[in-house]
Structure formats: structure tokens, C-alpha cells
Amino acid sequence: MILNGVPWFDDNGSIVNAHGACIVEDGGRYYLFGEYKTDSVNRFIGFSCYSSADLANWKFERIVLPEQRDGLLGPNRVGERVKVMKCPTSGEYVMYMHTDNRKYSDPHVGYATSKTINGEYEFHGALLYDGQPIRKWDMGTFRDTDGQGYLLIHHGDIYRLSKDYRSAEKKVASFIPGVGESPAMFMKDGLYYLLSSNLTSWERNDNKYHTAPSVEGPWEERGLFCPEGSLTYNSQCSFVFPLVRGNDTIPLYMGDRWSFPNQADAATQVWLPLQTNGTKLSIPEYWPYWDANSLEPVAFPEDVLVTLPPNTALASNRKGDLMRIPYNGLPVGLIGESGPHGGYARVSITGNDGTTFHTSLVDFYSKVPDTGLRFVTPPLPGGDYTLQVEVSREQGVWFNKRGDRYGSEGYWVRVHQLVVFPHGHAGSTRRHIAPSDYSQE
């Protein structure tokens, strides 16, 4: 099952840290590549790789491209939008990324290669076109069914890659009207779709799409693919993965729910199947919890939901206010409200002996108010644990290059309901965490 909008945990019990991501299917496994973020500073640490057999349970492979000693990915540089494709002519895995300084005034598209998908990639510097570096920022990639690779650039530039994927050989489209940042492309039933977002810094917006009969165009703007005002279900498009199911290939939308500045702890993913009907592209509704095999949403049955009494549910913006929830190790989810005045909650899990098994920040900010899952505990051995949710009095606030302020106007944390996983086996857990056991200080 895929859970949207909550931190995921890998096989080590650490939060999956892979943003601006892509997926490559190889050897019967899915490989997820992304930006390995920190909660302290926005700079390049490395690009991470995780693998999975089901798109839901992830194994941490390694940092496949770490910070370099110098150059475009050296100390105090930025590395973003990592994308990987396997070159059909050389058999190499080729990685692309946006590199920059921390003022975002020295953009380059860089590339690296590896002979194995999860091996350490060798960074080669800037990707060249006509002998010159491509000095752009937001970028993506697309591999067509014939193996031809393309580099996608913000505002609608598209480059056809050379046969070895190590350079750009032709610009096939320039400044497609209406195309924004974070481009992503897929092809379905002979029609090409190009997704992009508007320019609102780390803030989410209503993403849009274009269609064309070929990569070269002509491209036509079609509008939004999520309901207007949903801000693309509080996410920004990053990649569209061709998910094979039976005799069909389903375009899987992969979006980031950024949480600046706490990108490592609190930023999450939103993955949903896209629906196509000719030039019509849509994600009609948001699924917080869905089955990647049946491509159907999974509802929470009433027997797994625990509504907290009003005097014990957490609703506060005062630093240090908290709630403690005893539970028995089965995963427990927090349902709460996010909105323009939301802040960060400090969530921790401790054992009876005081051992801390997990601590992280959870974001309760969203420009568009939303009620849903905010956090799901990692699997732990059976036993007695306490899940604590505390108002941190921290908020997500940032400024763009012009000095415009974005982010939260407050510090509110609101949790009013729990979900006990796995559904259908919650009776003993419900008894263990009876409402009378909850405490809020």
C-alpha cells in the first residue's frame, strides 16, 4: 500500500530521503533516486538510492553520488532534480541533475554515470550542447519507447540526447508557451504529455500540462490535471513513472510535498495514478492510501479509527503542549488538520525503559486547509511504546530571490483522530490504547 503525505521508513527505520525524485525499473525491482536533504541548510549532501519490490517498502541502497571535493557539486553547492536513465546503446546508467551555487546564480545541468544501477556514480561535470554547458536550472528527463532520451528544461526547452546519453545533440523545442518549472513527460496511446508547475518557490501551486503528437510538437497548453485550488493536492510534479500493470502501462504521478526548511524530516511524497482520455489528463481525487497493484484507493474502516475526546485531542500553538499515546507496536497513524497557520510538531516514540526509537518533525502547514494522515509510526517489535506529539513552536517560512515571504502564519498543531494499522486486526490495539489512557499536558 502507498501512503501519501506522510514520512516513509526504509529497512533501517530511517525516513526515506529522496526528493525531486525519479524511479527506474531494473531487474525486477524499482529504484528510487532523489535529493538527500538536511534540516539545517539547503546544500548538496548527495543523491540517494532506494530499492523496492512493491513501491511501498523501501531498502536503502546508498548515497550513489556524494558531495564532490570541488567543482559543480563541491562544498556549499546545490544539487537538485536528480534523474536517471539506462542508455540502451552503452548499457550505462546516466544520471542528470541541476547544479548551482546557493544563491542560484550559477546554474548548470550536470551528469554522472555508473555501470550498475545502485553503484557509486562518477560525476563528469556539465552536460554539453554544441560544445557549451547547458546553463539552466529546473530539469527533467524522458526516455521514449524507442530508447531515445530527452532532457527537459524549465519554460519549455527540450533537448534530444546523443546515443550514449552523454551530451545533447539537438534542441527540438524552445520556450514552449505556458510551460513552467519542474518538467515531467510521458507518452500514452501515441500522445505526449508535458507536466510543469508555476513559479512559487517551495510553495505548492496548481500544476498544468501540455500535449503534442510528438516530442518536437506542436505543443498545446491544456490546463490543470488536478482540481483547481487543490494546489495539485499540495504537491509539485517531479516525475511520471510508466507503471506496467498487465498489458497496460499506467502513468504514475510522482510529486513532492516540500517542507522548507525541514526537508529531511518533514517533506513527503504524493504518488497517484494519472488518467488519460485523449488530450484530457486528470487525477480526479486524492487518495491518502491506495493499492499499487489494483490501482484502487483503500478506505479506513471504522474499526481502525479512534476518535480522541475533545479534552484529549491536541489543538495548540503553545510551545511544549503535548499529547502522549500509549500503543502496542502495531503502526499507528495520526489524523490531523493542516492549514495556513500550521507549524511543526515534534513527534517521538519511546519504550517503557525510556529508550527513544524515533524522533522527527511533522509539518502541519499547508496553504490550502486539509484534514488527513500526518504521520504513521514505523513497524516495531511487539511491546509497550508511547507516541508523543509536541508543539515545537517552529514554522516553515522562506523567501524567494525577490524577498517575497512564503509559508506559515502560525504554529498550530491539531490532531483529533488515530488510525491503527493493519486494518482488520485492530481490536487488541484499540483496547490497548483506550481513550482514557491518552494524556495531554
Beta strands, then each sheet from edge to edge (+ up, - down):
strand 1: 2-3
strand 2: 19-26
strand 3: 29-35
strand 4: 46-52
strand 5: 59-66
strand 6: 77-86
strand 7: 93-101
strand 8: 108-114
strand 9: 122-126
strand 10: 128-129
strand 11: 132-133
strand 12: 139-143
strand 13: 149-153
strand 14: 157-161
strand 15: 168-173
strand 16: 181-188
strand 17: 191-197
strand 18: 208-212
strand 19: 220-224
strand 20: 236-245
strand 21: 248-257
strand 22: 268-273
strand 23: 275-277
strand 24: 280-282
strand 25: 289-291
strand 26: 296-297
strand 27: 305-307
strand 28: 314-316
strand 29: 322-327
strand 30: 332-338
strand 31: 344-351
strand 32: 356-363
strand 33: 370-376
strand 34: 385-394
strand 35: 397-399
strand 36: 405-407
strand 37: 413-420
strand 38: 439-440
sheet 1: 1+ 25- 26+
sheet 2: 2+ 3- 4+ 5-
sheet 3: 6+ 7- 8+ 9-
sheet 4: 10+ 11-
sheet 5: 12+ 13- 14+ 15-
sheet 6: 16+ 17- 18+ 19-
sheet 7: 20+ 21- 22+
sheet 8: 23+ 24-
sheet 9: 27+ 37- 28+
sheet 10: 27+ 37- 30+ 33-
sheet 11: 32+ 31- 34+ 29- 38+
sheet 12: 35+ 36-
end
